[in-house]
Amino acid sequence: MRYIYLLNRFNLKEETPEIEKRLRKVSALFKRDYEICISDTVEELRETMKRFKDTEYIITTVGGDGSINLLLNDLIGTDNILSFVPHGTGNDFCRYCMEEMNDGIHAVDLIKINDRYFINVACFGIDADIANDDRFIHNPLIPKSMRYNAGVVYYFLTYRPKKMEVCINGERIEGSFTTLIAANARYYGGGYRPSPNSFIDDGKMEVLLVDELNKISMAKTILSMKDASHLKNPAVRVFETDELVLSSDTKIGANIDGEPLFDDRFELKLVPKGFRIYFEKAFLEEMMKK
């Protein structure tokens, strides 16, 4: 199998040469047949991807969850297989794979949201506002492990619950909510576990709906997702479904795999075993060595 590595200089910036050097070294160690493609802009990346429309390669992005989401949506409808080398602020999908996946090619579930797809987690409400705020999530002055926490503190002071209508499993739920999370895997926000029992190949989407809370309870509930103790909170309702519709009178923000999305209506539908990914733990461990 041929491996294609995508290095996006618009994300990796001055680290690009060192990452390229390490990719060549580790690929030689693992005896891979490979090609490295470097793009300076998103438009150049799109042009590069057109070369692989009719191929069946393992196409690897180097980056965080947002880079995986970008590649995922480009590969939909092709025979190519997605892989990744983690290099970003969250790497929550990689965290799941390192815990749960064996080496090889896997057929996994996806979730379609309007006209896009995600493989990890979508969130709405305070979680989306935090994840979409570059003042925290991509702030080089804040340590990576503390960026989501910094956003929680800020929105603890400023956040107002979102009014939404949620249709799930034939039930219509209206109200003001602190957050709604639709999970295919289990991590987001740099290690938070909103859905600790989720698996990416179990044919289920897990939905967490958190009622409107006062500010102290809101902060405690969000932070308790770090150790998954939020599931004991009666304000947190958990559903399993394959479809979900969420709507609002005004446009609201969502965050899917680290990427922002805005609309007043979101239709989510599970696509069982709708995509293939490749995972090789030893390769990733070698790439991540200092």
Residue frames relative to the residue before (quaternion, step in Angstrom):
aa qw qx qy qz dx dy dz
M 1.0000 0.0000 0.0000 0.0000 0.00 0.00 0.00
R 0.3419 -0.7405 0.5449 0.1944 3.57 -0.99 0.86
Y 0.2558 -0.7646 0.5796 0.1186 3.55 -1.04 0.91
I 0.1251 -0.7592 0.6358 0.0608 3.54 -0.99 0.93
Y 0.1466 -0.7891 0.5925 0.0686 3.59 -0.73 1.07
L 0.1879 -0.7760 0.5956 0.0878 3.54 -0.86 1.02
L 0.0567 -0.7731 0.6317 0.0016 3.55 -0.68 1.16
N 0.1436 -0.8038 0.5756 0.0455 3.55 -0.51 1.20
R 0.2972 -0.7960 0.5015 0.1630 3.54 -0.18 1.30
F 0.5927 0.5737 -0.3729 0.4248 3.60 1.16 -0.49
N 0.6991 0.3816 -0.2690 0.5415 3.61 1.27 -0.24
L 0.7447 0.4384 -0.2276 0.4487 3.57 0.83 -1.01
K 0.1791 -0.8392 0.4932 0.1426 3.57 1.30 -0.51
E 0.8600 -0.1148 0.0698 0.4922 3.60 -0.94 -0.90
E 0.5859 0.5829 -0.3746 0.4204 3.61 1.23 -0.18
T 0.4383 0.7425 -0.4333 0.2622 3.60 1.24 -0.31
P 0.6890 0.4783 -0.3264 0.4358 3.69 0.69 -0.88
E 0.6660 0.5005 -0.3104 0.4579 3.59 0.93 -0.83
I 0.6487 0.5015 -0.3194 0.4751 3.59 1.01 -0.79
E 0.6247 0.5285 -0.3375 0.4653 3.59 1.00 -0.77
K 0.6490 0.5219 -0.3115 0.4576 3.57 0.94 -0.90
R 0.6822 0.4800 -0.2917 0.4682 3.57 0.92 -0.89
L 0.6130 0.5475 -0.3492 0.4501 3.60 1.02 -0.72
R 0.6578 0.5053 -0.3103 0.4644 3.57 0.93 -0.87
K 0.6647 0.5138 -0.3057 0.4480 3.57 0.94 -0.87
V 0.7154 0.4441 -0.2619 0.4716 3.59 0.80 -1.00
S 0.6283 0.5324 -0.3412 0.4531 3.61 1.04 -0.68
A 0.6272 0.5136 -0.3335 0.4812 3.57 1.08 -0.69
L 0.6301 0.5406 -0.3258 0.4524 3.56 1.03 -0.81
F 0.7504 0.3631 -0.1965 0.5162 3.59 1.03 -0.82
K 0.4237 -0.7534 0.4233 0.2713 3.59 1.35 0.29
R 0.2890 0.7726 -0.5070 0.2500 3.55 0.89 0.97
D 0.3472 -0.6601 0.6251 0.2303 3.50 -1.26 0.66
Y 0.1381 0.8445 -0.4923 0.1594 3.59 -0.30 1.18
E 0.1476 -0.7285 0.6587 0.1167 3.49 -1.47 0.22
I 0.2279 -0.7648 0.5894 0.1257 3.56 -1.03 0.83
C 0.0885 -0.7854 0.6123 0.0177 3.57 -0.84 1.05
I 0.1246 -0.8002 0.5858 0.0317 3.58 -0.69 1.13
S 0.0853 -0.7959 0.5993 0.0113 3.56 -0.86 1.05
D 0.3312 -0.7565 0.5341 0.1807 3.54 -1.01 0.85
T 0.7823 0.1624 -0.0876 0.5949 3.60 1.21 -0.43
V 0.6380 -0.5032 0.4060 0.4183 3.56 -1.28 0.29
E 0.6310 0.5402 -0.3361 0.4438 3.59 1.00 -0.78
E 0.6513 0.5029 -0.3131 0.4741 3.58 0.99 -0.81
L 0.6156 0.5349 -0.3372 0.4702 3.58 1.07 -0.72
R 0.6358 0.5289 -0.3274 0.4569 3.60 0.96 -0.85
E 0.6513 0.5060 -0.3109 0.4724 3.57 0.98 -0.83
T 0.6255 0.5369 -0.3297 0.4603 3.57 1.01 -0.79
M 0.6728 0.5228 -0.3002 0.4288 3.56 0.90 -0.94
K 0.5677 0.6019 -0.3882 0.4059 3.61 1.14 -0.51
R 0.5810 0.5952 -0.3663 0.4171 3.59 1.17 -0.55
F 0.7658 0.3919 -0.1778 0.4778 3.56 1.09 -0.70
K 0.2961 0.7938 -0.4866 0.2131 3.57 1.25 0.36
D 0.8022 0.2682 -0.1166 0.5205 3.58 0.97 -0.86
T 0.5202 0.6377 -0.4132 0.3899 3.60 1.17 0.52
E 0.2331 -0.7170 0.6215 0.2130 3.54 -1.36 -0.05
Y 0.2112 0.7770 -0.5435 0.2372 3.52 0.34 1.37
I 0.4341 -0.6022 0.5738 0.3458 3.53 -1.36 0.09
I 0.0865 -0.8214 0.5637 -0.0016 3.56 -0.32 1.28
T 0.1409 -0.8367 0.5288 -0.0183 3.51 -0.54 1.30
T 0.1729 -0.7612 0.6164 0.1037 3.54 -0.91 0.96
V 0.2576 -0.7299 0.6114 0.1641 3.55 -1.14 0.70
G 0.5238 0.6124 -0.4362 0.4002 3.57 -0.39 1.20
G 0.6576 -0.5090 0.3859 0.3995 3.55 -1.31 -0.33
D 0.8050 -0.2871 0.2062 0.4764 3.53 -1.29 -0.35
G 0.6271 0.5452 -0.3402 0.4403 3.59 1.05 -0.70
S 0.6421 0.5126 -0.3195 0.4721 3.58 1.04 -0.75
I 0.6197 0.5268 -0.3360 0.4749 3.58 1.07 -0.73
N 0.6614 0.5097 -0.3084 0.4557 3.58 0.94 -0.87
L 0.6302 0.5335 -0.3296 0.4578 3.58 1.00 -0.82
L 0.6851 0.4668 -0.2837 0.4819 3.60 0.89 -0.92
L 0.6002 0.5773 -0.3521 0.4272 3.59 0.96 -0.84
N 0.7209 0.4457 -0.2616 0.4619 3.57 0.76 -1.00
D 0.6224 0.5170 -0.3424 0.4776 3.60 1.17 -0.44
L 0.7161 0.4685 -0.2528 0.4515 3.60 1.08 -0.72
I 0.4557 0.6808 -0.4589 0.3438 3.60 1.23 -0.26
G 0.8015 0.2648 -0.2134 0.4920 3.58 -0.85 0.98
T 0.6506 0.4459 -0.3325 0.5170 3.59 1.28 0.10
D 0.5276 -0.6203 0.4723 0.3374 3.57 -1.32 0.05
N 0.4554 0.7010 -0.4443 0.3222 3.57 1.25 0.09
I 0.3568 -0.7230 0.5652 0.1746 3.53 -1.30 0.53
L 0.3499 -0.7570 0.5180 0.1902 3.57 -0.83 0.97
S 0.0662 0.7487 -0.6595 0.0103 3.51 -1.19 0.73
F 0.1983 -0.7968 0.5655 0.0774 3.58 -1.24 0.19
V 0.1592 -0.6977 0.6813 0.1536 3.48 -1.42 0.36
P 0.3853 -0.7672 0.4540 0.2385 3.62 -0.47 1.11
H 0.2351 0.7277 -0.6208 0.1728 3.53 -1.00 0.94
G 0.5285 0.6127 -0.4216 0.4093 3.57 0.11 1.26
T 0.7188 -0.4663 0.3151 0.4082 3.53 -1.28 -0.24
G 0.7940 0.3154 -0.1633 0.4934 3.59 0.99 -0.74
N 0.0502 0.8381 -0.5420 -0.0363 3.55 0.70 -1.18
D 0.2110 0.8234 -0.5026 0.1575 3.57 1.04 0.78
F 0.6307 0.5161 -0.3507 0.4614 3.60 1.03 -0.65
C 0.6263 0.5220 -0.3327 0.4739 3.58 1.03 -0.76
R 0.6126 0.5551 -0.3466 0.4432 3.59 0.99 -0.80
Y 0.6489 0.5012 -0.3120 0.4800 3.59 0.97 -0.83
C 0.6826 0.5033 -0.3006 0.4364 3.59 0.80 -1.00
M 0.6434 0.5283 -0.3281 0.4463 3.59 0.96 -0.81
E 0.6750 0.4832 -0.2895 0.4766 3.59 1.13 -0.60
E 0.8469 0.3054 -0.0763 0.4286 3.55 0.77 -1.08
M 0.7411 0.4750 -0.2423 0.4080 3.61 1.00 -0.66
N 0.3531 -0.6814 0.6010 0.2231 3.51 -1.20 0.71
D 0.6322 -0.5285 0.3959 0.4053 3.57 -1.23 0.34
G 0.6187 0.5647 -0.4153 0.3546 3.53 -1.16 0.67
I 0.6304 -0.5066 0.4302 0.4011 3.52 -1.38 -0.25
H 0.0829 -0.8109 0.5792 -0.0074 3.56 -0.86 1.03
A 0.3115 -0.6870 0.6200 0.2158 3.56 -1.12 0.74
V 0.0217 -0.8281 0.5578 -0.0513 3.58 -0.59 1.15
D 0.5598 -0.5905 0.4685 0.3442 3.52 -1.32 0.40
L 0.1463 -0.7306 0.6556 0.1220 3.51 -1.34 0.48
I 0.2267 -0.7216 0.6195 0.2100 3.53 -1.32 0.14
K 0.2617 -0.7487 0.5913 0.1457 3.55 -0.84 1.05
I 0.0406 -0.7780 0.6269 0.0026 3.56 -0.92 0.95
N 0.7873 -0.1281 -0.0056 0.6031 3.55 -0.29 1.34
D 0.7833 -0.2998 0.1998 0.5067 3.63 -0.53 -1.03
R 0.6365 0.4812 -0.3479 0.4922 3.60 1.20 0.46
Y 0.3258 -0.7248 0.5736 0.1988 3.55 -1.36 0.13
F 0.0262 -0.7690 0.6335 0.0815 3.53 -1.27 0.40
I 0.3616 -0.7564 0.5196 0.1651 3.53 -1.22 0.60
N 0.7405 0.4126 -0.2093 0.4873 3.58 1.18 -0.51
V 0.7656 -0.2931 0.2691 0.5055 3.60 -0.06 -1.30
A 0.1272 -0.7326 0.6593 0.1111 3.55 -1.20 0.66
C 0.0315 -0.8063 0.5906 0.0119 3.57 -0.97 0.78
F 0.1667 -0.7572 0.6289 0.0576 3.52 -1.28 0.64
G 0.7037 0.4348 -0.3143 0.4658 3.58 -1.13 0.48
I 0.8373 -0.1742 0.1046 0.5076 3.57 -1.10 -0.62
D 0.6202 0.5564 -0.3513 0.4271 3.61 1.01 -0.74
A 0.6659 0.4878 -0.3003 0.4780 3.57 0.96 -0.85
D 0.6401 0.5251 -0.3382 0.4474 3.59 0.94 -0.82
I 0.6463 0.5036 -0.3176 0.4774 3.59 1.00 -0.79
A 0.7112 0.4783 -0.2670 0.4407 3.57 0.78 -1.07
N 0.6984 0.4675 -0.2679 0.4711 3.60 1.13 -0.62
D 0.6120 0.5778 -0.3400 0.4195 3.60 1.25 -0.19
D 0.2974 -0.8012 0.4984 0.1459 3.57 -0.23 1.30
R 0.5167 0.6361 -0.4300 0.3789 3.60 1.17 -0.27
F 0.7563 0.3235 -0.1853 0.5376 3.57 1.21 -0.49
I 0.7359 0.4832 -0.2682 0.3911 3.57 0.59 -1.19
H 0.7976 0.2162 -0.1253 0.5490 3.61 1.02 -0.69
N 0.3760 0.7386 -0.4757 0.2945 3.57 1.19 0.55
P 0.3315 -0.7814 0.4896 0.1998 3.63 -0.41 1.17
L 0.6069 0.5694 -0.3550 0.4260 3.59 1.23 -0.31
I 0.6803 0.4157 -0.2733 0.5382 3.60 1.30 -0.26
P 0.4988 -0.6466 0.4724 0.3315 3.64 -0.81 0.90
K 0.6128 -0.6002 0.3667 0.3601 3.58 -0.96 0.90
S 0.6837 0.5102 -0.2960 0.4297 3.58 0.92 -0.90
M 0.7291 0.4316 -0.2288 0.4793 3.60 1.22 -0.40
R 0.4609 0.7256 -0.4360 0.2662 3.62 1.22 -0.19
Y 0.6698 0.4736 -0.3128 0.4788 3.59 0.88 -0.85
N 0.6291 0.5376 -0.3312 0.4533 3.59 1.01 -0.81
A 0.6350 0.5267 -0.3315 0.4577 3.59 1.00 -0.80
G 0.6448 0.5139 -0.3131 0.4713 3.57 1.04 -0.76
V 0.6114 0.5479 -0.3458 0.4544 3.58 1.05 -0.77
V 0.6564 0.5148 -0.3129 0.4542 3.58 0.92 -0.91
Y 0.6705 0.5015 -0.3051 0.4537 3.59 0.90 -0.93
Y 0.7368 0.4165 -0.2476 0.4715 3.59 0.79 -0.99
F 0.4879 0.6196 -0.4327 0.4367 3.57 1.28 -0.22
L 0.7177 0.4452 -0.2428 0.4772 3.57 1.04 -0.78
T 0.8097 0.3392 -0.1275 0.4616 3.60 1.00 -0.78
Y 0.5887 0.6572 -0.3569 0.3069 3.60 1.15 -0.54
R 0.1182 -0.7380 0.6589 0.0849 3.51 -1.24 0.71
P 0.5201 -0.6646 0.4303 0.3205 3.62 -0.77 1.00
K 0.4383 -0.7061 0.5054 0.2321 3.56 -1.13 0.76
K 0.3473 -0.7014 0.5811 0.2231 3.56 -1.04 0.83
M 0.0941 0.8051 -0.5718 0.1265 3.56 -0.68 1.13
E 0.2389 -0.6963 0.6459 0.2023 3.49 -1.39 0.28
V 0.0998 -0.8074 0.5816 0.0022 3.55 -0.73 1.10
C 0.1063 -0.7730 0.6242 0.0393 3.57 -0.86 1.03
I 0.1780 0.7902 -0.5566 0.1848 3.55 -0.53 1.20
N 0.8492 -0.0225 -0.0314 0.5266 3.57 -0.86 1.04
G 0.7265 -0.4513 0.2334 0.4626 3.56 0.97 0.90
E 0.6286 0.5181 -0.3271 0.4791 3.58 1.30 -0.01
R 0.2109 -0.7611 0.6028 0.1138 3.56 -1.00 0.89
I 0.0511 -0.8075 0.5868 -0.0321 3.57 -0.62 1.18
E 0.0476 -0.8005 0.5974 -0.0031 3.58 -0.71 1.07
G 0.3950 0.7172 -0.5205 0.2423 3.55 -1.08 0.67
S 0.5274 -0.5646 0.5042 0.3858 3.51 -1.35 -0.30
F 0.0840 -0.8320 0.5480 -0.0194 3.55 -0.68 1.13
T 0.5051 -0.6317 0.4967 0.3149 3.53 -1.17 0.65
T 0.7822 -0.1794 0.1391 0.5802 3.56 0.91 -0.88
L 0.1146 -0.7285 0.6648 0.1187 3.51 -1.39 0.32
I 0.0828 -0.8006 0.5935 -0.0012 3.55 -0.88 1.02
A 0.1107 -0.7605 0.6378 0.0514 3.57 -0.92 0.98
A 0.0732 -0.8551 0.5123 -0.0312 3.55 -0.41 1.26
N 0.1934 -0.7265 0.6495 0.1138 3.49 -1.14 0.86
A 0.7377 0.1669 -0.1094 0.6449 3.55 1.16 -0.77
R 0.6312 -0.6367 0.3407 0.2833 3.61 -1.22 -0.09
Y 0.7413 0.4131 -0.2368 0.4731 3.63 1.11 -0.37
Y 0.1350 0.7442 -0.6541 0.0109 3.52 -1.37 0.39
G 0.7786 0.3893 -0.2368 0.4314 3.57 -1.31 0.07
G 0.6494 -0.5364 0.3245 0.4303 3.60 1.13 0.52
G 0.8272 -0.2310 0.0838 0.5053 3.57 0.94 0.89
Y 0.4613 0.6365 -0.4750 0.3954 3.60 1.22 0.12
R 0.2319 -0.7882 0.5612 0.1006 3.59 -1.06 0.80
P 0.0696 -0.8295 0.5528 0.0388 3.62 0.27 1.14
S 0.7974 0.1725 -0.0605 0.5751 3.59 1.09 -0.72
P 0.0844 -0.8765 0.4710 0.0534 3.61 0.56 1.16
N 0.7122 0.4450 -0.2640 0.4743 3.60 1.19 -0.37
S 0.4636 0.6938 -0.4395 0.3325 3.60 1.24 0.24
F 0.0831 -0.7506 0.6541 0.0425 3.53 -1.23 0.73
I 0.4757 -0.7215 0.4314 0.2590 3.57 -0.96 0.83
D 0.7380 0.3516 -0.2363 0.5253 3.59 1.23 0.14
D 0.4935 0.6928 -0.4103 0.3289 3.60 1.19 0.45
G 0.4938 -0.6986 0.4116 0.3141 3.59 1.26 0.15
K 0.6628 0.4666 -0.3108 0.4964 3.58 1.18 0.53
M 0.2193 -0.7040 0.6563 0.1601 3.52 -1.25 0.63
E 0.1981 -0.7745 0.5897 0.1144 3.57 -0.79 0.99
V 0.1280 -0.7991 0.5867 0.0283 3.57 -0.84 1.03
L 0.1163 -0.7709 0.6242 0.0505 3.55 -0.93 0.98
L 0.0841 -0.7839 0.6151 0.0059 3.55 -0.78 1.08
V 0.1182 -0.8074 0.5777 0.0216 3.57 -0.59 1.20
D 0.4256 -0.7337 0.4783 0.2274 3.55 -0.62 1.17
E 0.6514 -0.4767 0.4003 0.4338 3.56 -1.33 0.20
L 0.0689 -0.8078 0.5852 -0.0164 3.56 -0.86 1.05
N 0.5160 -0.5730 0.5000 0.3942 3.56 -1.22 0.30
K 0.7176 -0.5055 0.2619 0.4011 3.56 -1.18 0.50
I 0.6619 0.4959 -0.3259 0.4581 3.59 0.90 -0.80
S 0.6709 0.4848 -0.2990 0.4748 3.60 0.91 -0.89
M 0.6106 0.5604 -0.3449 0.4406 3.57 1.07 -0.76
A 0.6860 0.4751 -0.2904 0.4683 3.59 0.80 -0.97
K 0.6498 0.5174 -0.3195 0.4561 3.59 0.95 -0.86
T 0.6675 0.5133 -0.3066 0.4438 3.57 0.94 -0.90
I 0.6610 0.4943 -0.3139 0.4693 3.59 0.90 -0.90
L 0.6949 0.4739 -0.2846 0.4599 3.59 0.84 -0.94
S 0.6274 0.5500 -0.3469 0.4285 3.60 1.10 -0.58
M 0.5249 0.6166 -0.4207 0.4090 3.60 1.26 -0.14
K 0.4968 0.6516 -0.4295 0.3796 3.59 1.24 -0.22
D 0.7950 0.2128 -0.1180 0.5557 3.59 0.99 -0.82
A 0.5133 -0.6906 0.3717 0.3484 3.58 1.34 0.35
S 0.4077 0.7171 -0.4809 0.2971 3.63 1.16 0.36
H 0.4689 0.6823 -0.4396 0.3482 3.62 1.27 -0.11
L 0.5819 0.6100 -0.3742 0.3863 3.59 1.14 -0.50
K 0.6251 0.5222 -0.3361 0.4728 3.60 1.25 -0.26
N 0.5614 0.6244 -0.3686 0.3988 3.57 1.30 -0.25
P 0.4190 -0.7302 0.4717 0.2621 3.66 -0.66 1.00
A 0.5941 0.5668 -0.3674 0.4369 3.61 1.22 -0.27
V 0.6575 0.4745 -0.2952 0.5054 3.59 1.31 -0.22
R 0.0945 -0.7928 0.6016 0.0246 3.57 -0.61 1.18
V 0.1749 -0.7989 0.5730 0.0529 3.58 -0.91 0.97
F 0.0474 -0.7886 0.6129 -0.0155 3.55 -0.92 1.01
E 0.1931 -0.7129 0.6510 0.1752 3.54 -1.31 0.43
T 0.1320 0.8000 -0.5651 0.1526 3.57 -0.78 1.01
D 0.3179 -0.7091 0.5665 0.2743 3.55 -1.31 -0.10
E 0.7636 0.2172 -0.1688 0.5842 3.58 1.31 0.02
L 0.0135 0.7794 -0.6247 0.0461 3.53 -1.15 0.72
V 0.0627 -0.7662 0.6379 0.0455 3.57 -1.04 0.81
L 0.0421 -0.7872 0.6147 -0.0259 3.54 -0.86 1.05
S 0.0450 0.8121 -0.5786 0.0605 3.59 -0.79 0.96
S 0.1023 -0.7778 0.6192 0.0332 3.53 -1.30 0.49
D 0.5731 -0.5941 0.4372 0.3570 3.58 -1.19 0.47
T 0.7620 0.2315 -0.1396 0.5884 3.57 1.23 -0.46
K 0.6162 -0.5423 0.4135 0.3940 3.56 -1.23 0.40
I 0.0676 -0.7939 0.6042 0.0124 3.56 -0.90 0.97
G 0.4969 -0.6689 0.4761 0.2811 3.53 -1.28 0.39
A 0.1009 -0.7325 0.6680 0.0834 3.50 -1.27 0.65
N 0.1579 -0.7461 0.6278 0.1560 3.53 -1.30 0.24
I 0.0613 -0.8059 0.5889 -0.0093 3.57 -0.66 1.14
D 0.8326 -0.1168 0.0327 0.5405 3.57 -0.54 1.20
G 0.7488 -0.4049 0.2243 0.4743 3.59 0.97 0.78
E 0.6621 0.4865 -0.3032 0.4827 3.59 1.28 -0.05
P 0.4285 -0.7245 0.4748 0.2570 3.63 -0.85 0.90
L 0.0025 0.7640 -0.6450 0.0192 3.53 -1.22 0.65
F 0.0859 -0.8167 0.5705 0.0073 3.61 -0.86 0.97
D 0.2487 0.7414 -0.5941 0.1886 3.57 -0.96 0.91
D 0.4421 -0.6667 0.5117 0.3133 3.57 -1.29 0.04
R 0.7636 0.1949 -0.1473 0.5977 3.57 1.33 0.05
F 0.0416 -0.7929 0.6078 -0.0099 3.56 -0.85 0.99
E 0.1015 -0.7708 0.6277 0.0409 3.55 -0.85 1.03
L 0.0848 -0.8065 0.5852 -0.0026 3.56 -0.64 1.17
K 0.0287 0.7952 -0.6029 0.0571 3.56 -0.93 0.93
L 0.4122 -0.7123 0.5173 0.2348 3.56 -0.85 1.00
V 0.1468 -0.7536 0.6355 0.0811 3.57 -1.06 0.84
P 0.2370 -0.8192 0.5011 0.1473 3.63 0.02 1.25
K 0.8529 -0.0279 -0.0203 0.5209 3.55 -1.00 0.97
G 0.3091 0.8142 -0.4402 0.2184 3.56 1.08 0.79
F 0.7826 0.2316 -0.1010 0.5689 3.58 1.25 -0.03
R 0.2790 -0.7535 0.5678 0.1788 3.56 -1.25 0.45
I 0.0480 -0.7708 0.6343 0.0357 3.53 -1.09 0.79
Y 0.2846 -0.7341 0.5917 0.1731 3.53 -1.28 0.50
F 0.0325 -0.8016 0.5964 -0.0262 3.55 -0.93 0.95
E 0.0605 0.7699 -0.6328 0.0561 3.57 -0.97 0.90
K 0.3440 -0.8085 0.4438 0.1764 3.53 -0.08 1.37
A 0.6719 0.5088 -0.3172 0.4348 3.61 0.83 -0.92
F 0.6180 0.5386 -0.3429 0.4586 3.59 1.06 -0.73
L 0.6775 0.4866 -0.2953 0.4658 3.58 0.88 -0.93
E 0.6416 0.5220 -0.3289 0.4557 3.58 0.96 -0.80
E 0.6474 0.5038 -0.3180 0.4754 3.58 1.02 -0.76
M 0.6537 0.5118 -0.3112 0.4625 3.59 1.00 -0.80
M 0.7222 0.4599 -0.2514 0.4514 3.59 1.01 -0.77
K 0.4571 0.6789 -0.4597 0.3446 3.60 1.24 -0.04
K 0.4413 -0.6878 0.5131 0.2625 3.54 -1.07 0.78
